[in-house]
């Protein structure tokens, strides 16, 4: 009878230890996901801002591609600065400085 009770007790201890490990793993997962939630919320805000500014960014980059191609680098930079200044003057939402190359192609293509 004592051996039976000890076997049941050992089984219950093993089960409790397994449950504790599962609970610890679940807590780690939940704390990791709460950090992801904060990051996703921040990314969502940044995405909305980028989407809002996309109109001006595309306008400046299109103007650069269309009008600046045949000129030398110094004059292209001057024209591009005037495109950006005009965009800001007209209150078109755009980023302060738009890197043309990285806007047009991704890093893998370069």
C-alpha positions as a Markdown table, in Angstrom:
| # | Residue | x | y | z |
|---|---|---|---|---|
| 1 | Unk | 0.0 | 0.0 | 0.0 |
| 2 | Unk | 2.8 | 2.4 | 0.8 |
| 3 | Unk | 4.6 | 1.6 | -2.5 |
| 4 | Unk | 1.3 | 2.3 | -4.4 |
| 5 | Unk | 0.9 | 5.6 | -2.6 |
| 6 | Unk | 4.5 | 6.6 | -3.4 |
| 7 | Unk | 4.1 | 5.6 | -7.0 |
| 8 | Unk | 1.0 | 7.8 | -7.3 |
| 9 | Unk | 2.8 | 10.6 | -5.5 |
| 10 | Unk | 5.8 | 10.3 | -7.9 |
| 11 | Unk | 3.4 | 10.3 | -10.9 |
| 12 | Unk | 1.7 | 13.4 | -9.6 |
| 13 | Unk | 5.0 | 15.2 | -9.0 |
| 14 | Unk | 6.2 | 14.4 | -12.5 |
| 15 | Unk | 2.9 | 15.6 | -13.9 |
| 16 | Unk | 3.1 | 18.8 | -11.8 |
| 17 | Unk | 6.7 | 19.4 | -13.0 |
| 18 | Unk | 5.6 | 18.9 | -16.6 |
| 19 | Unk | 2.8 | 21.4 | -16.1 |
| 20 | Unk | 5.1 | 23.9 | -14.5 |
| 21 | Unk | 7.5 | 23.6 | -17.5 |
| 22 | Unk | 4.5 | 24.2 | -19.9 |
| 23 | Unk | 3.4 | 27.1 | -17.8 |
| 24 | Unk | 6.9 | 28.7 | -17.9 |
| 25 | Unk | 7.1 | 28.2 | -21.6 |
| 26 | Unk | 3.7 | 29.8 | -22.1 |
| 27 | Unk | 4.7 | 32.8 | -19.9 |
| 28 | Unk | 7.8 | 33.3 | -21.9 |
| 29 | Unk | 5.8 | 33.2 | -25.1 |
| 30 | Unk | 3.3 | 35.7 | -23.8 |
| 31 | Unk | 6.0 | 38.1 | -22.6 |
| 32 | Unk | 7.7 | 37.8 | -26.0 |
| 33 | Unk | 4.4 | 38.5 | -27.8 |
| 34 | Unk | 3.7 | 41.6 | -25.7 |
| 35 | Unk | 7.0 | 43.0 | -26.9 |
| 36 | Unk | 6.0 | 42.2 | -30.5 |
| 37 | Unk | 2.7 | 44.0 | -30.0 |
| 38 | Unk | 4.6 | 47.2 | -29.0 |
| 39 | Unk | 6.8 | 46.8 | -32.1 |
| 40 | Unk | 3.9 | 46.1 | -34.4 |
| 41 | Unk | 2.0 | 49.1 | -33.0 |
| 42 | Unk | 5.0 | 51.3 | -33.7 |
| 43 | Unk | 5.5 | 49.8 | -37.2 |
| 44 | Unk | 1.8 | 50.5 | -37.9 |
| 45 | Unk | 2.2 | 54.2 | -37.0 |
| 46 | Unk | 5.4 | 54.5 | -39.1 |
| 47 | Unk | 3.7 | 52.8 | -42.0 |
| 48 | Unk | 0.8 | 55.2 | -41.9 |
| 49 | Unk | 3.2 | 58.1 | -41.9 |
| 50 | Unk | 5.2 | 56.7 | -44.8 |
| 51 | Unk | 2.0 | 56.1 | -46.8 |
| 52 | Unk | 0.9 | 59.7 | -46.2 |
| 53 | Unk | 4.3 | 61.0 | -47.4 |
| 54 | Unk | 4.5 | 58.7 | -50.4 |
| 55 | Unk | 2.7 | 61.2 | -52.6 |
| 56 | Unk | 5.3 | 63.8 | -52.3 |
| 57 | Unk | 8.2 | 61.3 | -52.4 |
| 58 | Unk | 6.9 | 59.8 | -55.6 |
| 59 | Unk | 6.4 | 63.2 | -57.1 |
| 60 | Unk | 10.0 | 64.3 | -56.4 |
| 61 | Unk | 11.5 | 61.1 | -57.5 |
| 62 | Unk | 9.5 | 61.1 | -60.8 |
| 63 | Unk | 10.5 | 64.7 | -61.4 |
| 64 | Unk | 14.1 | 63.7 | -60.9 |
| 65 | Unk | 13.9 | 60.7 | -63.3 |
| 66 | Unk | 12.1 | 62.7 | -66.0 |
| 67 | Unk | 13.9 | 66.0 | -65.9 |
| 68 | Unk | 17.4 | 65.3 | -64.4 |
| 69 | Unk | 18.7 | 62.4 | -66.5 |
| 70 | Unk | 20.8 | 64.2 | -69.1 |
| 71 | Unk | 22.5 | 66.6 | -66.6 |
| 72 | Unk | 25.7 | 66.2 | -64.6 |
| 73 | Unk | 25.5 | 65.3 | -60.9 |
| 74 | Unk | 26.0 | 68.8 | -59.5 |
| 75 | Unk | 23.1 | 70.2 | -61.6 |
| 76 | Unk | 20.9 | 67.2 | -60.8 |
| 77 | Unk | 21.4 | 67.8 | -57.1 |
| 78 | Unk | 20.5 | 71.4 | -57.5 |
| 79 | Unk | 17.3 | 70.6 | -59.5 |
| 80 | Unk | 16.3 | 67.9 | -57.0 |
| 81 | Unk | 16.7 | 70.3 | -54.1 |
| 82 | Unk | 14.4 | 72.7 | -55.9 |
| 83 | Unk | 11.9 | 69.9 | -56.5 |
| 84 | Unk | 11.9 | 69.2 | -52.8 |
| 85 | Unk | 11.7 | 72.9 | -51.9 |
| 86 | Unk | 8.7 | 73.3 | -54.2 |
| 87 | Unk | 7.0 | 70.2 | -52.7 |
| 88 | Unk | 7.4 | 71.7 | -49.2 |
| 89 | Unk | 6.3 | 75.1 | -50.3 |
| 90 | Unk | 3.1 | 73.6 | -51.7 |
| 91 | Unk | 2.6 | 71.7 | -48.4 |
| 92 | Unk | 2.6 | 68.3 | -50.2 |
| 93 | Unk | 3.4 | 65.7 | -47.5 |
| 94 | Unk | 6.9 | 64.3 | -48.3 |
| 95 | Unk | 10.1 | 63.3 | -46.4 |
| 96 | Unk | 12.7 | 66.0 | -45.9 |
| 97 | Unk | 15.4 | 64.1 | -47.9 |
| 98 | Unk | 14.5 | 61.3 | -50.2 |
| 99 | Unk | 17.4 | 59.0 | -51.2 |
| 100 | Unk | 16.5 | 58.6 | -54.9 |
| 101 | Unk | 18.5 | 55.4 | -55.6 |
| 102 | Unk | 17.2 | 53.5 | -52.6 |
| 103 | Unk | 13.7 | 54.7 | -53.3 |
| 104 | Unk | 13.8 | 53.4 | -56.9 |
| 105 | Unk | 15.5 | 50.0 | -56.3 |
| 106 | Unk | 16.0 | 47.7 | -53.4 |
| 107 | Unk | 19.4 | 46.7 | -52.0 |
| 108 | Unk | 19.4 | 43.3 | -53.7 |
| 109 | Unk | 19.1 | 44.9 | -57.2 |
| 110 | Unk | 22.0 | 47.4 | -56.6 |
